[in-house]
Amino acid sequence: MDFFNHGVKQRQANNHKHAVNAFRKALATGNPDLSPKLFHCYFNLGSSLSDLKEYTESLSIFTQLLTKLNLSPNSSPSITTIQATTSILSIRIIHATFSALTAVFLKLSNVNLALLSIETVMKMNRELFSDQQMDRVDMYNYNIIMRMVSRQSEAIDKSFEVIYNRIKKKNESDVEKWKKLLLFQNEAIDVKMKMNTISLNNSYDKSVDVVCVKYGDKYGPEYVSRLLDGVRRHTNTNTNTNTNNYNYNYICYTDDDTGIDKSFIQIVPLKAKPFASSKSTKPAGWWHKACLFAPEHNKDNDGRRKIYVDLDTIVTGSISNFVDLNLGKLGFATLSTVGMENEQRTEGWNSSVMVWDAKPQLSIIYDFLNENFESVSDAIYKLDHWVEMVFYRANSQVVRIDREAVREYKSWKSEQSEQSEQSEQSEQSEQSEQQMQTEMIISNKIKLITFPLEPKPHMIVDEEAWTRKYWLNE
């Protein structure tokens, strides 16, 4: 049996367990006919193990592959060393291996070696492959790594370089057009003049839109109803007279409103194709958040306050602080990544919660994507990175939402565990942790608790009593 070709077919069918078994058997046979396929066999085996989240084993296989080429994953080879390999096939395998290793090292939380790997890929692109641009996966990993090592500005510059090169291939004149239109990004724009056109006072009308986005089937309708009902409950019981003067609208942008409580939730249908330039009708769900800034959703230009919250969020207090938040010159606020365990970086933005006033200046978030989505999504993977890029020149003008008001669950949980261990070294420590969590919520410091990645709220309701009160309203 040709185990190698069988493994390739299994891998193409995403049957990675069968692929791993086949590639291992191919390597174990010692068949001379396998020799030309040896590097491919190791590479495919390491890749399938990575797809199975067996990252340590995957690293071992990729290391064996590089060792056979007299290279190491722990150092970046010189171009001369790479060229000394026997064939262009070997060079391509080296390139693909360092690309794959980038993702593996990220999963193993070895940022330094991940950086070394992606820099090797970029060096080979530049010097061996006629300045070949990185593909989507490499660009995604590059953006993550550079932000983790506090080199965000380099990531942004590189991303714009890739985006504008993509746009240039379609229409060279569009590049200059978008450079000029991209607010705060083009050095030629008089930033101060632009900034001064934005109101400094809270002149928005007395309506507040609390909005969320549900796309696809990742979250059920109960996530919409529980989130917006949580905001409504805490708003209605709030005694702040200033906040109670506002008229709250609860709005869900969705492609499927089945099961959503429409007794108080307004439905705004999402377009089947959110961006005119998109080849796919189903881009990743988070990109649909950009549609909130489309001109048609801010057409009245009335400065109305908008508050967006991710579905995987539990409301634990009144959001009156967000209603009265001074958004300054830019008119936009979001979360800082500082202290977020899932982000692992000390600079940048997280769009789990956003607050803005309906003004035309912010439509650039959507407008650029609407005409250039494929070019942008070739360079970056996350909406958060796009928001950072749009406002990079005006970074200091983005208002940071109070970290005490919005907490990321894992980080908050870790802090409570540490405090519990310090104060209790007995069997009561678990009870103490739960008590501290509840007391902090009751103290009204925390308004929202976000759940990026896992766990999600429905996964912990049996373990943590406070979630049943605030999320299930029991």
C-alpha positions as CSV (number, residue, x, y, z in Angstrom):
1,M,0.0,0.0,0.0
2,D,1.2,3.5,-0.8
3,F,1.0,5.0,2.7
4,F,2.3,8.4,1.7
5,N,-0.4,9.0,-1.0
6,H,-3.0,7.5,1.3
7,G,-2.0,10.0,4.0
8,V,-2.2,12.9,1.5
9,K,-5.7,11.9,0.5
10,Q,-6.7,11.6,4.2
11,R,-5.2,15.0,5.0
12,Q,-7.0,16.6,2.0
13,A,-10.3,15.2,3.4
14,N,-9.4,16.6,6.9
15,N,-9.2,13.1,8.3
16,H,-6.0,14.1,10.2
17,K,-5.9,11.1,12.6
18,H,-5.9,8.7,9.6
19,A,-3.4,10.9,7.9
20,V,-1.0,10.8,10.9
21,N,-1.2,7.0,11.0
22,A,-0.5,6.7,7.2
23,F,2.5,9.1,7.3
24,R,4.0,7.3,10.3
25,K,3.7,4.0,8.5
26,A,5.3,5.6,5.4
27,L,8.2,6.7,7.4
28,A,8.5,3.4,9.2
29,T,8.6,1.3,6.0
30,G,12.0,2.6,4.9
31,N,11.0,2.1,1.3
32,P,13.6,3.6,-1.0
33,D,10.8,4.9,-3.3
34,L,9.8,7.2,-0.4
35,S,13.2,9.1,-0.5
36,P,12.0,11.8,-2.9
37,K,8.9,12.3,-0.8
38,L,10.7,12.2,2.5
39,F,10.6,15.9,3.3
40,H,6.9,16.1,2.2
41,C,6.1,13.1,4.4
42,Y,7.6,14.8,7.5
43,F,6.0,18.1,6.6
44,N,2.5,16.6,6.2
45,L,2.9,14.6,9.3
46,G,3.8,17.7,11.4
47,S,1.0,19.7,9.8
48,S,-1.6,17.0,10.6
49,L,-0.4,16.8,14.2
50,S,-0.8,20.6,14.4
51,D,-4.3,20.4,13.0
52,L,-5.0,17.8,15.8
53,K,-3.6,20.3,18.3
54,E,-0.8,18.0,19.2
55,Y,1.6,20.9,19.1
56,T,4.5,19.3,21.0
57,E,4.5,16.3,18.7
58,S,4.2,18.5,15.7
59,L,7.2,20.5,16.8
60,S,9.2,17.3,17.2
61,I,8.4,16.2,13.6
62,F,9.2,19.7,12.1
63,T,12.5,19.6,14.1
64,Q,13.4,16.2,12.6
65,L,12.7,17.6,9.2
66,L,14.9,20.6,9.6
67,T,17.6,18.5,11.1
68,K,17.7,16.3,8.0
69,L,18.4,19.6,6.1
70,N,21.1,20.6,8.6
71,L,18.9,23.3,10.0
72,S,17.3,24.1,13.4
73,P,14.0,25.6,14.5
74,N,15.9,27.5,17.2
75,S,17.9,29.7,14.8
76,S,17.2,31.6,11.6
77,P,19.4,30.1,8.8
78,S,21.2,32.5,6.5
79,I,20.1,32.6,2.8
80,T,23.4,31.1,1.8
81,T,22.7,28.1,4.1
82,I,19.2,27.7,2.7
83,Q,20.5,27.9,-0.9
84,A,23.0,25.1,-0.1
85,T,20.1,22.7,0.1
86,T,19.9,20.3,-2.8
87,S,16.9,21.6,-4.7
88,I,14.2,24.2,-5.1
89,L,11.9,21.6,-3.6
90,S,13.9,21.6,-0.4
91,I,13.8,25.4,-0.3
92,R,10.1,25.5,-0.6
93,I,9.8,22.9,2.1
94,I,12.0,25.0,4.4
95,H,9.8,28.0,3.8
96,A,6.6,26.1,4.5
97,T,8.1,24.5,7.6
98,F,9.1,27.8,9.2
99,S,5.6,29.1,8.3
100,A,4.0,26.1,10.1
101,L,6.4,26.5,13.0
102,T,5.3,30.0,13.5
103,A,1.8,28.8,14.4
104,V,3.1,25.9,16.5
105,F,5.3,28.2,18.6
106,L,2.4,30.6,19.1
107,K,0.3,27.7,20.4
108,L,3.1,26.7,22.7
109,S,3.4,30.3,23.9
110,N,7.0,30.6,22.7
111,V,6.8,34.1,21.3
112,N,10.5,34.5,20.7
113,L,10.8,31.4,18.5
114,A,7.5,32.3,16.8
115,L,9.1,35.7,15.9
116,L,12.2,34.0,14.6
117,S,10.2,31.7,12.4
118,I,8.1,34.4,10.8
119,E,11.1,36.6,10.3
120,T,12.7,33.6,8.4
121,V,9.7,33.4,6.2
122,M,9.8,37.1,5.5
123,K,13.5,36.9,4.7
124,M,13.0,34.0,2.3
125,N,10.1,35.9,0.6
126,R,12.3,39.0,0.2
127,E,15.5,37.3,-1.0
128,L,14.6,34.1,-2.6
129,F,11.1,34.5,-4.0
130,S,11.2,38.0,-5.7
131,D,9.7,39.8,-2.7
132,Q,6.8,37.5,-2.5
133,Q,4.0,38.7,-0.1
134,M,3.1,36.7,2.9
135,D,-0.1,34.7,2.6
136,R,-3.1,35.2,4.9
137,V,-2.1,32.8,7.6
138,D,1.5,34.2,7.8
139,M,0.1,37.7,8.0
140,Y,-2.3,36.8,10.7
141,N,0.5,35.2,12.8
142,Y,2.8,38.1,12.1
143,N,0.2,40.6,13.3
144,I,-0.3,38.6,16.5
145,I,3.4,38.2,17.2
146,M,4.4,41.8,16.6
147,R,1.7,43.1,18.9
148,M,2.8,40.6,21.6
149,V,6.4,41.9,21.4
150,S,5.2,45.5,21.5
151,R,6.0,46.2,17.9
152,Q,2.5,47.1,16.8
153,S,3.5,50.0,14.6
154,E,5.7,47.7,12.5
155,A,2.7,45.4,12.1
156,I,0.4,48.2,11.1
157,D,2.9,49.6,8.5
158,K,3.5,46.1,7.0
159,S,-0.3,45.4,6.9
160,F,-0.9,48.7,5.0
161,E,1.9,47.9,2.6
162,V,0.3,44.5,1.8
163,I,-3.2,46.1,1.5
164,Y,-2.1,48.9,-0.8
165,N,-0.1,46.4,-3.0
166,R,-3.3,44.3,-3.4
167,I,-5.4,47.4,-4.2
168,K,-2.7,48.6,-6.6
169,K,-3.0,45.4,-8.7
170,K,-6.7,46.2,-9.3
171,N,-6.5,50.0,-9.8
172,E,-3.4,52.0,-9.0
173,S,-5.3,55.3,-8.7
174,D,-7.4,53.8,-5.8
175,V,-4.3,53.6,-3.6
176,E,-3.9,57.3,-3.3
177,K,-7.7,57.8,-3.0
178,W,-7.9,55.5,0.0
179,K,-4.7,56.9,1.6
180,K,-6.4,60.3,1.5
181,L,-9.8,59.1,2.7
182,L,-8.4,56.9,5.5
183,L,-9.0,59.3,8.4
184,F,-6.0,59.9,10.7
185,Q,-3.8,57.5,8.7
186,N,-2.4,59.6,5.9
187,E,0.4,62.0,6.9
188,A,-0.8,64.5,4.3
189,I,-4.1,65.1,6.1
190,D,-4.2,67.9,8.5
191,V,-5.1,65.8,11.5
192,K,-5.9,68.8,13.8
193,M,-8.2,70.3,11.2
194,K,-10.1,67.0,10.9
195,M,-10.2,66.5,14.7
196,N,-11.7,70.0,15.2
197,T,-14.7,69.2,13.0
198,I,-15.8,66.7,15.6
199,S,-17.9,68.0,18.5
200,L,-16.3,68.2,21.9
201,N,-19.5,68.2,23.8
202,N,-22.1,65.5,24.4
203,S,-24.6,67.0,22.0
204,Y,-26.3,63.7,21.1
205,D,-30.0,63.4,21.3
206,K,-31.8,61.7,24.2
207,S,-31.9,58.3,22.5
208,V,-29.3,55.5,23.2
209,D,-28.9,52.5,20.9
210,V,-27.7,49.4,22.7
211,V,-26.7,47.1,19.9
212,C,-25.3,43.6,19.3
213,V,-24.6,41.4,16.3
214,K,-25.6,37.8,15.8
215,Y,-24.3,36.1,12.7
216,G,-24.4,32.4,11.9
217,D,-25.1,29.7,14.5
218,K,-22.2,30.1,16.9
219,Y,-24.6,31.7,19.4
220,G,-28.2,30.9,19.9
221,P,-31.0,33.5,20.2
222,E,-30.9,33.1,24.0
223,Y,-27.5,34.9,24.0
224,V,-29.2,38.0,22.3
225,S,-32.2,38.0,24.7
226,R,-30.1,37.5,27.8
227,L,-27.6,40.2,26.9
228,L,-30.1,42.9,26.0
229,D,-32.5,42.0,28.8
230,G,-29.6,42.2,31.3
231,V,-28.9,45.8,30.1
232,R,-32.6,46.6,30.3
233,R,-33.0,45.2,33.8
234,H,-30.1,47.1,35.2
235,T,-31.1,50.3,33.4
236,N,-34.7,50.2,34.6
237,T,-33.6,49.8,38.3
238,N,-30.9,52.4,38.1
239,T,-31.6,55.5,40.2
240,N,-29.3,57.9,38.3
241,T,-31.9,60.5,37.1
242,N,-29.6,61.8,34.3
243,T,-29.4,58.3,32.8
244,N,-33.1,57.7,33.2
245,N,-33.8,60.7,31.0
246,Y,-32.7,58.7,28.0
247,N,-34.8,56.6,25.7
248,Y,-33.1,53.2,25.3
249,N,-33.4,51.2,22.0
250,Y,-32.3,47.6,22.1
251,I,-31.2,46.4,18.6
252,C,-29.8,43.2,17.2
253,Y,-28.2,43.1,13.8
254,T,-28.7,39.5,12.5
255,D,-29.0,37.2,9.6
256,D,-31.6,35.1,11.5
257,D,-34.0,36.5,14.1
258,T,-35.6,33.1,14.9
259,G,-36.1,32.8,18.7
260,I,-35.1,36.4,19.6
261,D,-37.4,38.1,22.0
262,K,-38.9,40.8,19.7
263,S,-41.2,42.2,22.4
264,F,-38.4,44.7,23.2
265,I,-35.6,44.0,20.7
266,Q,-35.6,45.7,17.3
267,I,-34.2,43.6,14.5
268,V,-32.0,45.0,11.8
269,P,-31.3,42.4,9.0
270,L,-27.7,41.9,8.1
271,K,-26.9,41.9,4.4
272,A,-26.3,38.5,2.8
273,K,-23.1,40.1,1.4
274,P,-21.9,42.6,4.0
275,F,-19.1,44.1,1.8
276,A,-19.6,44.9,-1.9
277,S,-16.0,43.8,-2.7
278,S,-16.2,40.5,-0.8
279,K,-15.9,37.3,-2.9
280,S,-17.4,35.4,0.0
281,T,-20.9,35.9,1.3
282,K,-19.8,34.5,4.7
283,P,-16.8,36.3,6.0
284,A,-15.9,35.5,9.7
285,G,-18.6,36.7,12.0
286,W,-16.6,39.5,13.7
287,W,-16.3,41.4,10.4
288,H,-20.0,42.0,10.5
289,K,-19.4,44.4,13.5
290,A,-18.0,46.8,11.0
291,C,-21.4,47.1,9.4
292,L,-22.5,49.1,12.5
293,F,-20.5,52.0,11.1
294,A,-22.0,51.8,7.6
295,P,-23.5,55.2,6.5
296,E,-27.1,53.8,6.4
297,H,-26.9,53.0,10.1
298,N,-25.8,56.5,11.0
299,K,-27.7,58.3,8.2
300,D,-29.4,60.8,10.5
301,N,-26.0,62.1,11.6
302,D,-27.6,63.1,14.9
303,G,-24.8,62.2,17.2
304,R,-26.9,59.5,18.9
305,R,-25.0,57.5,21.4
306,K,-24.3,53.9,20.4
307,I,-23.2,51.2,22.7
308,Y,-22.1,47.8,21.3
309,V,-21.5,44.7,23.4
310,D,-20.4,41.2,22.3
311,L,-23.0,38.5,22.7
312,D,-20.7,36.4,25.0
313,T,-21.0,39.0,27.8
314,I,-22.8,38.9,31.1
315,V,-24.3,42.2,32.3
316,T,-23.8,42.7,36.1
317,G,-24.6,46.4,36.5
318,S,-25.9,49.6,34.9
319,I,-24.2,50.9,31.8
320,S,-25.0,54.5,32.7
321,N,-21.3,55.3,32.7
322,F,-21.1,54.4,29.0
323,V,-24.1,56.7,28.3
324,D,-22.5,59.6,30.0
325,L,-18.9,58.9,28.9
326,N,-17.1,61.8,27.3
327,L,-15.8,60.5,24.0
328,G,-13.6,63.5,23.3
329,K,-12.7,64.7,19.9
330,L,-12.8,61.4,18.1
331,G,-16.2,60.3,19.4
332,F,-15.2,56.7,19.9
333,A,-14.2,54.4,22.8
334,T,-13.3,50.8,23.2
335,L,-11.4,48.4,25.5
336,S,-7.7,48.4,25.9
337,T,-6.0,44.9,25.7
338,V,-4.0,45.7,28.9
339,G,-4.8,43.0,31.5
340,M,-6.7,40.7,29.1
341,E,-5.4,37.2,29.5
342,N,-6.6,36.1,26.0
343,E,-4.8,39.0,24.3
344,Q,-1.3,38.6,25.8
345,R,-0.2,42.1,24.8
346,T,0.1,45.4,26.4
347,E,-1.0,47.7,23.6
348,G,-4.0,47.8,21.3
349,W,-7.7,47.6,21.3
350,N,-10.4,44.9,21.9
351,S,-13.8,45.6,20.4
352,S,-15.8,43.4,22.7
353,V,-17.4,46.7,23.9
354,M,-17.5,49.9,21.8
355,V,-19.1,53.3,22.4
356,W,-19.5,56.0,19.8
357,D,-21.6,58.8,18.7
358,A,-23.2,58.6,15.2
359,K,-21.0,60.8,13.1
360,P,-19.9,60.5,9.5
361,Q,-16.2,60.5,10.3
362,L,-16.4,56.9,11.7
363,S,-17.9,55.5,8.6
364,I,-14.3,55.0,7.2
365,I,-14.2,51.8,9.4
366,Y,-16.9,50.3,7.1
367,D,-16.3,52.2,3.8
368,F,-12.7,51.0,3.3
369,L,-13.8,47.4,3.9
370,N,-16.8,47.7,1.7
371,E,-14.6,48.5,-1.4
372,N,-11.5,46.6,-0.4
373,F,-12.5,43.7,1.8
374,E,-10.5,41.0,0.0
375,S,-7.3,43.2,0.1
376,V,-7.8,43.9,3.8
377,S,-8.6,40.3,4.8
378,D,-5.5,39.1,2.9
379,A,-3.5,41.1,5.4
380,I,-5.3,41.0,8.7
381,Y,-7.6,38.4,10.3
382,K,-9.3,40.4,13.1
383,L,-11.6,43.4,13.2
384,D,-9.7,44.6,16.3
385,H,-6.5,44.9,14.2
386,W,-8.4,46.9,11.6
387,V,-9.8,49.3,14.2
388,E,-6.2,49.8,15.5
389,M,-5.0,50.5,12.0
390,V,-7.8,53.0,11.1
391,F,-7.2,55.0,14.3
392,Y,-3.5,54.5,14.6
393,R,-2.5,58.1,13.9
394,A,-5.2,59.2,16.4
395,N,-4.4,56.5,18.9
396,S,-4.3,58.9,21.8
397,Q,-7.8,60.2,20.9
398,V,-9.5,56.8,21.4
399,V,-11.1,56.7,24.8
400,R,-10.3,53.7,26.9
401,I,-13.3,52.2,28.6
402,D,-12.7,51.8,32.4
403,R,-11.1,48.4,33.0
404,E,-12.8,48.1,36.4
405,A,-16.2,48.5,34.6
406,V,-15.6,45.8,32.0
407,R,-13.6,42.7,32.9
408,E,-12.5,39.8,30.8
409,Y,-13.6,36.6,32.6
410,K,-10.3,34.6,32.6
411,S,-8.2,37.5,33.8
412,W,-10.8,38.4,36.5
413,K,-11.0,34.8,37.6
414,S,-7.2,34.5,37.8
415,E,-7.1,37.6,40.0
416,Q,-9.8,36.2,42.3
417,S,-7.9,32.9,42.6
418,E,-4.7,34.7,43.5
419,Q,-6.4,36.8,46.2
420,S,-8.1,33.7,47.5
421,E,-4.8,31.8,47.8
422,Q,-3.3,34.7,49.6
423,S,-6.1,35.1,52.1
424,E,-7.2,31.5,52.5
425,Q,-4.9,28.5,52.8
426,S,-7.7,26.2,53.9
427,E,-10.5,24.1,52.5
428,Q,-12.6,27.3,52.5
429,S,-10.6,28.9,49.7
430,E,-13.0,28.0,47.0
431,Q,-15.9,29.5,49.0
432,S,-13.8,32.6,49.6
433,E,-13.2,33.0,45.9
434,Q,-16.9,32.8,45.1
435,Q,-17.6,35.2,47.8
436,M,-15.1,37.7,46.5
437,Q,-16.5,37.5,43.0
438,T,-20.0,38.1,44.3
439,E,-19.0,41.0,46.5
440,M,-17.1,42.7,43.7
441,I,-20.2,42.5,41.5
442,I,-22.6,43.6,44.2
443,S,-20.2,46.6,45.0
444,N,-21.2,47.8,41.5
445,K,-17.7,48.2,40.2
446,I,-18.1,45.7,37.4
447,K,-20.8,46.3,34.8
448,L,-19.9,43.8,32.1
449,I,-17.9,40.5,32.1
450,T,-16.8,39.4,28.7
451,F,-16.0,35.8,27.6
452,P,-13.7,35.8,24.6
453,L,-12.6,32.3,23.5
454,E,-13.6,29.8,26.1
455,P,-15.4,29.2,28.5
456,K,-18.6,30.8,27.4
457,P,-21.3,31.7,29.9
458,H,-23.4,28.6,29.3
459,M,-20.4,26.4,30.2
460,I,-20.1,27.7,33.7
461,V,-23.7,28.3,35.0
462,D,-23.6,25.0,36.9
463,E,-20.4,25.9,38.7
464,E,-20.7,29.6,39.5
465,A,-23.9,30.9,41.2
466,W,-23.4,34.5,40.2
467,T,-23.9,33.6,36.5
468,R,-27.3,32.1,37.2
469,K,-28.4,35.4,38.8
470,Y,-27.0,37.8,36.3
471,W,-27.2,35.8,33.0
472,L,-30.2,33.5,33.6
473,N,-32.0,36.0,35.8
474,E,-32.9,33.3,38.3
